[in-house]
Amino acid sequence: MDRFKRVPIAEQDPKVRATNFDEVCLGYTEEEAIQEAKRCLNCKNKPCVGQCPVSIDIPRFIAHIAEGEFENAAHVLAEYSALPAVCGRVCPQEEQCEQVCVLGIKGDAVAIGKLERFAADWARHQGIKLGERKESNGMKVAVIGSGPAGITCAGELAKEGYDVTMFEALHEPGGVLVYGIPEFRLPKEEVVKYEVNSLKNLGVKIETNVVVGRTVTVDQLLNEEDFKAIFIGSGAGLPIFMGIPGENLNGVFSANEFLTRNNLMKAFREDYDTPIKLGKKVAVIGGGNVAMDAARTALRLGSEVYVIYRRTEEELPARLEEIHHAMAEGINFEFLTSPTEVLGNDDGWVRGLKCQRMELGEPDASGRRRPIVIEGSEFELEMDTVIMALGTSPNPLIPATTDGLELNKWDCIVADEHGQTSKEAVFAGGDAVTGAATVILAMGAGKDAAAGIDKYLKEKNS
């Protein structure tokens, strides 16, 4: 065995997967997982653990896999993470735990994410129940939002014996895991629903179709329904647009709406009565993971897809794995290009994009080289549909209906490292605090806030 070379993982052929919504990555077999796990050096100082937002004891769970002790590996993961099968698929390990893997200095880092996925999937297939709950302490805690931050916070508090109720605005729990990430990256029935059901096994109650700020307010939950603390994990679901002419034409979507229609409302399935109207040529504006998700979804719905990005391939913020998958599947990329207007026909539908070419100047505040317009470079692209994948910000509804909740200049809720907000008994974390970020960072915030709530309530009742 070459210790510096990662065990390859099976994937669907690009030409085949571009026509279906089945999961792209097929996962390790038991033999492959053992072989990959044996590459781990089991370092004493464990640099990988320090880079994990939920502090998983990575060498410990990998050591169990190396010995063929898959159930033990799953139990180790369950000590730290409420969503191991999800994180194994969508967490950017290459920028976190795997980035500091000692083997990565001279060769390939250990495939930590793929091994996490393997252990979680194995436990699910074997029907093993994970996580234990302490005796009930009788204290009620409300969790607003059922995305990664809310799920993690609810799970941690339930294990400590709290009576947790989770409120979700949509008709399915899971937040961005169900409405934002496509089926081909994260299977909903098999993976997400299973991990949400694990919360119910811990005693968490989930109420869907509850829009906090409309159905009920934060103050009503505290004062009328006897919740002793509240965690706000409502995410960042408000789409950002460019502010250019033509964005109100028919055929212009936010990536949020487009992906929600496909992932949550199942527009890609012929047996669902919730189709989506998509043109033959689709432009996706943006270069992040959401842009890749939107582009790859549109491709699978039968469109010719172009990703429009104002910098070069080198500056694309999406995960390298997602970029490679998109390119292999046949997505077209227009780099150093910025739209200036969405063009419409006489019937009010998109007919094209007016764009201009860019060149890169000096680095901006993000550290990336700033795109500069090349004068006289305007041109048009013929398009039927435009999807804006430029990021999202928190929905203002909860802050607008909650007295004493401080916001920053980006309209994000202000919270300290323990999730405590400016309002007594109210905690927050995830994208509602940071703006749009990753699943694992939201989970880390949910875990920190759960510890903060536990400490707050124990001190208050001591």
Steps between C-alpha positions, in 0.01 A plus 500: 500500500626846406433704813520829310237407243127521578274204424286609201122517548244385246280756322233487233635560148465873416295436184261274689459713813435816294164345408384388847465622858657195666792561733826566312743357757436132575702473823766258624449127534597345837833383359578841348407680822730278707783551252456880504467511881828312540678794334427719805810564715291545818702812583541582869427872458201435265515814280188386315286521817591864553375583150161329546226749602331232714832355630447139392772267633598412145793262566283301745212431260743426217695255720178305557438481125857376445424211739166424332312631807247702301236524774754641744603756237137608459458537877810724517356723227165516681674641808590813303272532198124481442550477123797275415353359177419855386839646592684210341340609174485880502755628755805670337752270671772607256493847661477373858606165648660357186689823434721441806537123464870417540487255208393789279847655530655238271195335346123470529326588826293223658147502353345600834168608350455184297577288808251699709237436234588130493461453877171692513357316198607164640322571830186609317493189283543284811219682684726600790355765729748767603490759778372471859272735692535590867199501731262790429567820696157644417629821340361602160725642229384621158715467190400717203607345171575139419815543295849389606530752787154423637536123466834504682380729778181298549688169507758620753231642731281189472795282604530718812137433591331818377147499357579633151249618239628594156298741284536483120340747255483252210301176484811278527772523767864521396543861390765548231567124506158438339439818298849610401728201430408282200410134519808396302721640778283422801217242480197627691301186588794274574735741678339828612169357617680226692722746686200726577313196634794433731406828671149370557648188658667733752160648583517819292156620385487655153223741397496587128315784323576736790630838384648659812425870477159429343350179644655575838763746624815445703347695791187285493712185517681638805210664682194295406630152415748470787816437298798574724738573212486539122755425231462682168647298217282637221779512242555744216224444247460850354651501147733772375456640148736709285274804471532512120218573250281204404520299823120512527447323166332161483768232493725665763535294819695535818702181557304461824166483321633283219659246734204501740262423213719208398621362832205558732216515246651220283465685167739247344256213558223435249273355771490838683260779396755773569695545173732789419522687169857496380642620168730317260794728590554590866744750649603461864659815645755430774782260582428349841364161604142620453581606143644153430189338652268715287702442182522123546127483581407697185722269294315195632170664405618505139641850453826623351661679795748786528657616828579873478778606736683831515837359608704203372477129574775539760281733710183288491383470864317168449653175624755360255310170493179676392680702230660185357165319505329790322766520229504122449122501458513759223425832670638796300692774682526864393779643712593869536144587401246718683134552399377859470140436390251215460341539157133422441261446211167675437318243716711575808715185489879474507666490159862566593769663712700813428849452643840662515846350520715548810868489591653447843660786691642519851358283784189633677390458864423129439860439392393419144609720208237761426326475160525814286279577199665494157356803324325429169476124567118474515337198334177301518428137585180335382324350806147388596550478878724685748573371852656743748733313738662799671449409863232549763440701815288433811125555474410813704167363632616370840709808593218728380252332736732457800574792730855534631672281239813678377606475133827592330533710183436192284170434683642190666413429864782595737603210726809424709712182483242317712211607274359747754320794335417841643163363616465305825457122447536530122794338322585483128746336265572389146424706191257724693809631683784460247317536171512218248774250592551121510297219656779406742556858621128528572519172690793629703301810591200287597720286723656804669157656555366177655785509752425869561129432558579209733738718705253793505206291620700306759639820648157664499340204676781421745 
